[in-house]
Amino acid sequence: MTEPLIAQRGPYPVAVQVGEDYFWCRCGRSATQPFCDGSHKGTGITPLKYHAEHSDTLYFCGCKHSHTPPCCDGSHNKL
């Protein structure tokens, strides 16, 4: 499998904390969206590590087609 599944056709708001690492699910199979739960095993797709430089609310991509991962860029509007 090389194409991710669409987990949601819209972003997930995430309150990130400075200094914390977040592992964004790229495959779309995780039950803990938008974060990885290991469901990608065997897909050839791995999670993306995001390190928060500032505390803020970010909008993590739910469709898995963003060109600015892990954040949403509106790509879900073209699916």
PyMOL commands that set and color helices and strands:
alter all, ss='L'
color gray80, all
select helices_A, chain A and resi 75-78
alter helices_A, ss='H'
color red, helices_A
select strands_A, chain A and resi 12-16+21-24+48-51+56-60
alter strands_A, ss='S'
color yellow, strands_A
deselect
rebuild
show_as cartoon
